Amino acid sequence: MVDNVGSLAKTTGRDDLAQRLEHTHARLRDPHVRVIVVGEFKKGKSKLINALVNAPVCPVDDDVATSVPTSVGYAETPDAWVTIQVAEDGEPRRQQIAIEELSQFVSESGNPSNERKVMSAEVVLPRELLKGGLRLVDSPGVGGLDSTNALATLAALSSAHAVLLVSDASQEYTEPEVQFLKHAMRVSPNVAAVLAKTDLYPEWREIERLDRTHLGDIGDVPIFSVSSDLRLIAAEERDRDLNSESGFPALVSHLRQEVLGRAEIIQARSAVHDLVSVVDQLKMSLTSELEAILHPEDTPKLIAQLEYAKARADEFRGRSSKWQVQLNDGVADLISDMEHDLRDRLRKVQREAENAIDEGDPGPIWEQLTEWLDQRISAAVSETFVWTDERSRWLSEEVAELFIEGEGDLPVIHVGDTEGVLDAVEDIAALDHRQMGAGEKLYIGVRGSYGGVLMVGLATGLVGLSLINPLSLLAGVLVGRRAYREDMSSRLSRRRFEAKNLVRRHIDEVQFQVGKQLKDRLRIVQRAARDHFGSIADELHRSLSDSVLAAKQAAGSYAGERDQRVRELQQQVQQLEALKSKIPTLPPLRAVEAAKR
């Protein structure tokens, strides 16, 4: 259908509409639906994917940890590739490998610290579950979902169609996992939870009940309790009862209906919308010319109506149009609010860090303090990015409502993507804890006591006592102890002052780098919205201009030419109406979602 309408648009000279349908055609030919599997280390993410596709594609072992994102998709023939970053400023190289060698590239044991510079891996398998375009992505685990590494995981969520958060049945959700789920629900349109390893923990039902309580406080998040080992054994022995006991049928049904099904509906709605819009614009020019030929007495009125519509369409191309003003003002306000929100969150982190420094000696605990500071900064940055992403989506909807024709779906730019935002920030500097040795402590004590012995010894010498006597020695001990305490207090004050300065400089650097990246991403949103709606306004303006021109030319055509032109126009209009009648009518998206619920 898209090809037929696109060919017709080219024959009528509307290359702009034909190009629009080429983009629609490309979207329809690439139906991949990405489902990212996330979670902490050793929670069973890789084995979950292996159980879903019934193949050992992702390396699994007690001492094996996934270090590179690995996607599993469909193909008639099994195959695997890795994408390697050859140089920092060079193009990545795609290298084909054997599936058996995958662990040497994507695991921490085979590729420690990613020394091979592998960016991602891809595996394709002939599996029915994957045939509809489903792509399962095994993400690297994070050592605590509130860590700095969790920023990279959060970055991937904004480009995914769905997210599966995997946690095992050894314990209920931790606070970082609950917080991560909240972020995921605000970034990704489809989030589900998986409770893995139910075969290892007899009390998994109690853990599931506790997890459901946590999820109930967050929102409508389905949870699936599964055993990957039971699923693999059931597939090997072809045991349906064992497969049902594994819990996987419910998860597979969710992936097919709620993930693939919803993505197909959105994809189809987008294609239908483009087809209807293009057909209507092509038909408008033809019917305008046909009406002018068949009803010449009404031609002036028709031309006046078209000219009025053309003038209104021309308004939407100008910078003074309502949607342009709303877009520009909205982005400016959003940048200002984003900067304030980021500063406010980071100032709270700074105050907490300074209070922690004042409560003790920062020297001995500096490594723990910097680790805590990194976690708190990562959490603050993630919250700001997610909040900004929500505001940018709301702004896009506001602009779309102001755009009178409201055609097309605005391409969503995910400013919630946090990938690389802290790369430019250097690690917080080290703090010299200045722990004194026994010799230095003795020196300070002797230095202070010397003055006390001398002072009291001279005073007692007036009454006939020697310079060194019990009183002078007691005074030396007291003065030396006081001097030692004063020196220690002075050193502690200097360390606290230095530690606070290090924290402030680090937070200032974070605020500078993150603020710059957020501004850049919001500008991308602005340009994407402007180009999207601007192109639609240009299409409408050209369609109306062609209609006006066709009506004027039809009014001046000779009678002999009119009959032939009427037949041509009627044939083309009938062809368009026939094409439009074949375009499927889809139910409203809300009705579909309500029916699924």
N, C-alpha and C positions, 0 to 999 in steps of 0.2 A: 504493500500500500504506500509506504513512504517513497519507494523508488518510483512508482507510477506518478504520484503527485509531484515529486521532484523533477521528473522528466517533462511533465506538462508545464511546470514553472519555467524551465529552461527554454522551451519552445515559445513561450510568450514573452521572453526577454527579461524575466524576473530572476536574475542570477542571485539576488540577495535572498529571496525566499528559498531558492534551490540550495543555497549554502546553509541556510538554517536547517533544512531537512537533512542535509549531509551530517550535521552534528547529531540530529535525532537518530539517523541510521547508525552512526558510530556507537551511540549509547545502547541501542537495541542489540548490536552485535557483541557488546561487551557486558554480559549480564552478571558479572562476578559480584557476589555478595560476601563481604569480608566479615568473618566472626573472629574476634580476637579473644584468645584464652589467656587470662591474666591471673596473677596470684603470687604469693611468696614462694621462696625456694622450697623444693621437695614437698610440694602439696599434691602432686599427681597430675600436673597439666599435660605433660608429654604423653603419659600413659593414657590419659583420657582421650586424646586425639587418636592414638593408636587403636584404642577400643572402638571409637566411632567409625573409623575406616577399615577396621579389622586387618591391620598391617603394621609391622614394626617400622614405621617411617621416622618417628622421632626417637632419638637415642634415650634409653631409660636404664638407669642403674643406681645403686646406692651412692656411688661417688661420682655420678655424672650429672652435671647441671647445664641446662641450655643457656648459651651465651649470645646466640644470634637469632633474630626472628626467623621462623620457618613457616612458610605457607604451604598448605596441602590442598590441591585442586584436582580437577577432572581432566583426563585425557584417555584416549583409547589404549595408548601404550605407556607403561610406567617409565618415568624419566625424572631427572633431578638436575638442578643448576644452582650455582652460587654466584652472587654478585660481589666482586672484589674491587675495593678502592685502590687503584694502582698508584696514584699520587694525590696529594691534597687538592691540587688544582686541575687534575686530569679527569677524563671521563671514566666512570666505573666500567669494569670489564665483566661480561657475563660468561661464565665457564661451566660447561657441561661436565657432570661427574656421575659416577655410579651411585645408586641409592645406598649400596652397602658402605660407601665411603663418607656418607653424610655426617656421621658422628665426628669424623676427623676435622670437620670444618665448623660445626655449629655447637659443639660441646666444650665445656671449660677444660676437660681433660685432654681432648684432641687438639684444641686450639686455645691454649692458656692465654688469658688477657687479650684474646683476639689478635694474636701476633700475625695472623695471615691477612688482616684487614678485611675480613668478610663483612659486608653490609647486610646481606639477607640471603636466604636460601628458599628455593621453591621446589616442591615435589608434586608430580601429577600421577594420578592412579585411576584405573577404570573402576570406579565405585558408584553405585546407584545413588547414594546419598549426595555425592558431589556433582552429579550430572546436571542438576538444575542451576549450576553456577556458584554453588556454595564453596567458599574458601575458608578453611580453618587455619588460623595463625597462632603458632606456638610462640609466645613471647618469653623473653628471658625473665627469670624470677627475680624478685627484689628482696633484699634482706630486711624487710619491714616496709610496709606500704606508706610509711611517713618519711622514708629516707629520701635523699637527693636522687637516687636512681629511679624512684617512682615517678619523677617528672617525665622521664622518657616513656614510661608506660602510659602515663596520662596523655602524652602527646599523640600516641597511636589511636586513642579512643575516638578522637574527633573525626578521623577518617574512616571509621568502621561503621558497618551497618548494625552490628550487634556486639555485645560483650558478654563473656562468660567469666565470672569471678569464681575461681576454684579455691576451696578450703577443705582440709581433711576433717575427719570426724574425731580427731584427738582432743579438740577443745572447741569451745564456742568462739564466735567472732571476737577478735580483738578490736580495740578502739581504732587503730589505723585501718583495719579492714572495713569497719563501718564508715569511717570518714571517706575512704576511697570509693565505696559504693555510692555515697552521696554525690561525690564529684562525678562519677561515671554516669549517674542518672541524669545529671544536668548537662552532660556533654553528648552522650550517645542516646539515640532514640529507643534502643531496645537493650535492656540489661536483665540478665538472669544469673542466679547463683547456683553453684554445683557443690554438693557435699560429697567428697570423694573418700575412698578407702573404707567404705562401710563394712567390708569383710574383715577388717583388722580390729575393729573396736566394737565390742558387744553392746556398749551403751550409746551407739550412734543415734538411736531414736530420741534419747534425751537431749543430745547435742543438736539434733535437728529441731526439736521443739524450742530450745533456747535461741537458735539462729532465726527461726521464724518470728520469735518475739522481737528480736533486733530488726529484722526486715520490716515488720509491721510498723515500727516507729519511723522507718525511712520512707516507705511508700509501697507501691504495688510491684514487688519483685518476686517472681516465681523462684522456687528452690527445688532442685532435683538431687535426691540422694542416690548415689550410684557406686558400683564396684567395678572398676575396669578389669580386674582379674577375672571376675565371674563372667563378664561380657566376652572376654577373649576365649575362655574355656568353653562357653556356650557356643561360640562361633565355630570352634574347632570340633566340638562333638555334635553340633547341629541340634542343640537342646533348647527348645522354645521356653520351657518352664524355667530353666536356669537363666535364660536371657531376660525373662520377665522379672526374675528375682534380682537381677543386676541393676534394675532401675533405668536402663538405657532406653527402652521404648518410649517413655514419656519425654525424655530429652530429645530424642530423634524427632518425635512428633512436634515438639516446640520449634526445632530448627526448620522443619519443613513448612509448618503452617504460619508461625508467628514471625519468622525471619525471612525465609524465602518467599512465602506467600505475600507478606506485606511489601517486600521489595518489588515483586512482580507487579503488584497493583500500582505502586507509585510510578514504576517504569512505564507501565501501560498508560496511565493517566497523563503522564508527561508527553508521550508520543501522540496520543489522541488529541491533546490540547494543541500541539504543534500542527497536526494535520488539519484540524478544523480551522485554525487561524489562517493557515496558508490557503486553503480552499476558499474560505470566505473572501479573502483579499483578491484572489484571482477572479472569483465570480463577480466581485463588485465592479471591476473595470469592464468586464464583458456585458453585464446587465445594464450598466450606465450607457454604453454605446448602443446597445439593442433598444433601450427605451427611447433614446434620442432619435433613432431611425423610425421606430414604429409610431411614436407619438411626438412629432416635431412641434406641435402646438405647446407641449409642456416642457420643451427643451430649456427655455430660459429659467423656468422654475427649478428644473433639475440641476442645471448648472449652478444656480444660486445656492441650492442646498449643499452641493458638493464643495463649492468654494467656501462656504461657512464651515463645513466639516474639515476642510483642508486647513483653514486658518486656526481652528482649535487644535488640530494635530501639530501644526507648526509651533504653537505655544509650548507644547510639551518638549520641543527640542531646545528651547531657550533656557538660559541660566535662571531666568526669573520665574520659571514654572514652579508650581507648589511642591512637586516631588523633589525638584533640584534643591529648593530652599530648605525643605525638611531634611534632605540628606546631608547637605553641608552643615546646617546648624546642629543636626543630631550628632554627626561625627565630632564636631568641635566640642559639644557638651560632653560626649562620651569620653573624649581624651582628657578633658578637665576632671571629670568624675573618676576616671581610671587612675590618674596621677594622685588624686587625693586619697583614693582607696588604698593604693599601694603604699603611699607614705604613712598613712594611718596604721596599717597592719605592721609595717616594718618598725615604726616607732614603738609599738607595743612590744615587739620582740626585743628591741633595744632596751626598753625599760626593764623587762624581765631579766635580761642578761646582766644589766648593771646592778640590779637588786641581788642577783645571785653572786656577783663579784663582791659586793659589799658585805655579804653574810659570811664570807670566809676568805681563805687565801686562794687566789686563782692559780697560783703557780703549780702546785701538785696535781690539780684537777683540770689543767688547761686542755688536755686532749679530750676528756669527756665533755668539757664545756663547749669546745668548738664543734664536736659531733652533735651535741644538742642544738647548738646555734644553727648548724646547717639544716637540721631537720625542721626547725621552726621556720627558717627562712623559706625552705622548699614548700612547706605547708602554706605560708602566707602568699608566696608567688602563685602557687596552684589555685588558691581560692580567688585571687584577683583575676587570673586568666579565665577561670570558669565563669566568674561573674561578668567579665567583659564579653565573653562569648554569648552569654544569655542576652545581655543588653544589645549586642550587635544584631542578633536574630530579631529581637523586638523592633529595632530600628528598621530592619529590612521589611518587616511586615507593615510597619507604619508607612514607609515609602510606597510599598506595593498598593496599599489601600488608596493613597492619594493619586496614584497613576490611574487615570480614568479607565483605560482599556484593561489594565490588569492582566495583560497576556503573559504567558510563560511563567516558569518557576525561576525565581531569583537564585542564581548559583550561590550556594552557601560557602562562605570562606570562614574556616574555623579558627578564630583567634584564640580559642582555648588550647590550641596546640602549643605545648610548652617545650618542645624539643629544642635543645641547644640554647635556651635563654640564659642559662647560667654558665655556659662554656667560657664566655669572655671574662667572667669574674674569677680572679685569682683566689687561691685558698687563703683562709685567714692566717695571718702571720703567727709564727711561734712566739711564745712568751717564755723568757728565761725565768725558771722558778727560783733560782738563786738559793738553793739549799746549802747552808753553810756546813763546812766540815768541823770536826772537833777542834782542830788547831785554830781556825778562825774564831770560833766561839771563845776559846781560851784567851786568844789575843784581845778580843773586845773586853772580856771580863777583867783581865789584868790591866789593860789600859785605863779602865774606869776605876779600878780599885787603887791604882797607884796614886791618883789624886787624893782619894780619901785617906789613905795611910799617911801621905805627906802632910795633909792639912791637919789632921787630928794629932799626928805625932809632933808637929811643931807647937801646937797649942798645949799639949800635955807636957812638953819639954819645959815650959815655964814653971811648972810645979815640981821639977826635978825628975820626971820620967824620961826614959830613953825614947828615941824616935820611933822605934818599933816596939810597941807594947800591946797588951790585950785590947785596950780601947781603940788604938789606931788600926789594929787588925780588924776589929769588928766594924769600924767605920769603913774600912776598905772593902769589906765584903758587901756591906749595904750599898755603898756608892757604885761598886762594880756591877752589882745586880741591877741597880736602877739604870746604869748606862747601857747594859745589855738589853734590857727591856725597851728602852727608848730607841736603840738602834734597830731592834727587830720591828718595832712599830713603824719607824721611818721606812724601812725596807718594804713592809707590807703595804704602806700607803703608796709608795712608788709603784709597786707591782699592780695594785688596783687601778691606779691612774693610767698606767701603760696598757693594762688589759682593756679598760673602757675605751681608750683611744683606738686600739686595734678593732674592737667591736664596731665603733662608730664609723671608722674608715671602711670596713668591710661592708657594712649595711649601706653606706653612701654609694659604694661601687655597685652593689646589687641594684639599688634603686635607679642609678644612672643607666646601667645596661638593660635591665628589664623594661624600664620606662621607654627607652628608645625602641626596643623590639615591639612593644605593644603599640606604640604610635605607628610604626611601619605597617603592622598588620591591620590596624584600623583604616589606614589609608588604602590598603588593598581592598578592604570591604567597600570603601567609598568608590574607588575606581571600578570595581566589579559591578556595583549597583548602577553607577552612572552609565557604564558601557552597555549593560544589559537593557535597561529601560530606554537608553538613547537609541540603541539599534532598533527596538520595537517602534519607537516614535518615528524613526527614519523610514521603516517599512510602511507604516500607516500613511505617512506623508506622501511617499512615492505612489502608493496605491491610489490615494485620492487624487494626486496630480495626474496620474495616468487616466483616471476616470474622467476628470474634467477635460483633459485633452481629447479623449476619445469621444465624449459627448459633443464638443465643439466641432470636431472633424466630421462627425456623423451628420451634424446639422447642415454642413455645407457640401455634402456629397451629392452626386448626381443620382437621379432616379434609377437609371439602369444599373448602377453599381449597388444600390441599396438592397435590391432583392437578393443578390448573391451574397452580400455581406450579412444580411439577416440570417440566411441559411447557415453560413459559417458560424456566426455567433450563437445561434440556437443549438447547433451541433456541439459547440464547445461547452455551452452552459449545461446541456444535457449530460455531457461527459463528466463535468464537475459534480453535478447532482448525483450521478450514478456512483462516482467515487465516494462522495460524502455519505451516501446511504450505506456503503459497506463499512464505514468506520464504526467500530463497536461503541455502544453507549455504556459507560461505566457508572455504577452506583456511586453516590457521594462517599468520600473517604470516611466521614464520620459514621455513616450507616454501616460501612463494612466493619469498622472497628467495633461498633456496638454489637453487631451480629457475632463477631468473634468472642466478645466478652460473654 
